[in-house]
Amino acid sequence: MKKNLLSIGIIFMMFSCSTNDSLEIQNQEQKELLSKTEINSVIKKSLETKGDFKWSDQDVHTIWSAIKHGNNLLTIGYGNSKNNYQRSSTSQNIKNQILALVNSIEKTASKGKNEIFADENINVIDLKVTNKETIKVLLNDKRVRYIEPADYSFFSTSSQQRSSSSGGSGCGYNQLTLNSNDYRTVTPGARVPWAFDAHKIPQAWNYSTGSGVTVAIIDSGLSPEQKWMNQYFNDGYSSGRSVQKYGTFVDSWWAWSNNYDGVNDKCGHGTKMAAVATAPRNNDNLPVGVAYNANLVSYRAVENVLINDYHEKRGIAEALTALGNRSDVKVISMSIGSPFSIGRVEDAVKYAYNRGKMILAAGGTSTSFTTWYGVIFPASMNETVAVTGVKEGQYSKCDVCHSGSKIDFTVQMQRRNGTDNKIPVLSYYNGKENYVGGSSVATATTAGIAALVWAKHPGWSRAQVLQKMKESADFYPNKHSEYGYGNIDALKAVQ
């Protein structure tokens, strides 16, 4: 994959034969550039003091330096007001005006030459920018809602990208033999994970199994090798439903590439999340999903759980807006995230939210180097339902889980019986099993519970379903400072 490549074959280098003065200017600019270490220090300080980081709050030089470290690519969110994120004829005019402005500063001969990408649903464009004056002008333009270095990567090495208990950046293809204490078997021969019993999910199945509701998983895609999430998805007690697969991720170093990478999971994370939420209930002695009769829509929008790459940001936004435009999709689960806000993803979340979707997002799962993060983005948004994991039978966050005031619900996903096992789940490989932990599996589990409630009350709005989930949780009507409304009693939620 591109993130792990050390070379990309042939690199074309273009040398300018311009004057010595231009070379001197370039050398001076290079000396003035903030290093990635310096820029990351600014980001970390903001996260530690404010709990978030926004590029538009930074000075011109910091933003310009980050753009230079990110292939000179700038994302512009435009509109006639802060909340004007949806495309319209008015916003189209604003877009054209901004393009003309940028072209005039950048001295671009032909209109639109700088444009790399323009979103069809939200007011976002990506432009190639080299002039620091462009940044200064845009920051002071009332038609600009925000600007962000589109291709700046906060995490730049594989050692920095280990943000999940299941492997580097959440990826993993392991298959493990399940401990018999971590599941029980129900008819016609499916394994119920211990955590489902802890939340009374099997009892809830007497009232709802998710039938008629479509759950969308925005993640790394779906394994083509796990038949129970593909051609045998509609099997056993799970008959009469469908699975659909889409891909919005471009696996390329080049920002201008539009060669989508397909629908297949090349990480393993997306397959496990989809399985926890919707895996079939049949007679093959494999772990069942929470909403085993729900329909599934899988989007390969990212390479792994960490939103760090330009094409991942774009892929997520494209998936969210596409799902927002679908009337059949009720629940969207995102077990992925970033330490700080991403404007285009924020716009896309609001786009889907304002079309009635319930968007669940992981509160954060980290190893030691990221323990200073709070609840990550987009779980930090008011439009999402933030979920994290706790240990069995206690309100103590899992060993690698984040918590905080933005959390809405928790799921028991780490055992305390001497094994510290997590939740049993289908593996990447056909007919195999694995364990999965962190706030990721907690989020997918809660998405399944939301599907159960919505299937029981198909005429309800998102607000009504969410209210029922809150009323069925441990701390309601209060909200815990670290764990939100706490663990949901699924049986209570569907009664």
Phi, psi and omega in degrees: 000161188295328183292338183256358181285139175263343177212162182232029177090236184270127177251124180271126181246129181249126182252132179271139177256031182285184186288164177297332180298317180294323177295323180294321177296318179297318179296321179294318178299320180297321179293326183282339183304134169289142177285165177297326178297318179292318179295316180297329177295322177296316180297313182298318180299318178295318179297320183287327184264327184247344182083001178202172177217132177232129182299321184294346177274357184266167179282166185302318186293321179296315180295314180300318179298318180294323178296319179296327177281353183235048173061027177059030184256127182239132173263133178238123171263121187239170180154171181269002174201170182301324184260011180272076184258349184265135182299142177203176178296325179294314181292333176297320177296319179296318178302315180297322179294319180293319177300318179296320179297311181297318179300322182292323180283320182281355180061039179279129186291313185253135181300133177087359182296329182280344188286124178262318184203141174230124181288143183277341186247330182238158185279076182219134174226152175245127183233153171273125185226134179236341187267127179297330180298328178300317180297315181300313181295316182295322179298334183257007181267123183292344178278353181258116179282323177195159169229146181214139171297113190291327189242022176280129182254115178294319176260125186242351180231156182299329180292335179274350187258022181267095188238023179209151181290349184263007177137181181302123181053031176085355184276151178176140182244019185298153169227129186230152173278126183285141171291131184298342177280352185262006178202166168223157185260135176236163179299146000271011181142035181256151181262124179265117179300146181305325183294331178296320177294324180298334180252011178058036179290316178300323177294325180295333181296342176291344181246331183200140177236010178092005183300133178090350181257142177251124177257132178252135177246115174262112188197216184267009178103194184233132181296131176284349184268346180264096187298330183288349174251012179229254187291338179254019179298325180265079190213151176060230178288356183256024181287154176089027179223180186220159173232134178233143183233135179225162178223127178236011181262134176255118182267083183205148173291332190274124182297329184276000178285139176237025180274092183298145190272004179093192188252348189280138178290124176243024182229319182103339184290313182299323179298316181294321180293318178296323181291317179301320183281323193220008183305145186291155174256107182219199186254028184258013176055047178235158181298136180266157177270165182298307181255075190286356174247005179282152170284156181233136169238119181252132176242121168276099184245346183222164175276325179206190188285342184268117179279101188224340188257148179305314183289336174289318178300315178294317182298319179294316180298318179294321179294315182297317180290323177297317179291326177299330181276358179262126181285338184278338183279127179253318189240132176239124182248129182231095178268049183219166179180177180226150177298335182219170188295148175233116189305311184293325177290321177299315177301316182292323175300314180295324178300311180290321180300317182286000172252019171087007182280143170268118184249113179260138184223146182287134181290339178131136177226121187219161169261187193304326187287345180244021183292347180278353177287147169268215176291128188276171176274141006268008177299337180286349181282148177292337182279352179252160174259112186269134185229142173223172184255144176233168181278157183303126173071013181206153174266078175223121185299151179300162188304333183237017184264148175269156174216172180156179187294341180278348181292138178256320182218162176231158176227135175286114184225002177234120182288155175232041183254021180098349180252336184059023179295155180259213185267127176298142184204161173297142177276173174300327185266149186300131175071010182250161183239166180202177171245149176218144184225195177080183179290343178299306182291330176298320180293312180296324177297315180293326175299320177296319178296319177301321179295322178299315181294316182293325177293327178290328181231073186297339180272356183286155173274169176303318182298321180291318179296315181296320179298319178297321178296319179296315181296339182265004182261162191299320190265353182301139011271003178271169178231123181292146183293338181244332190237017176060228179273357175085204182286137178271135169272102185297325179297314179297326183291334182254359179275000000 
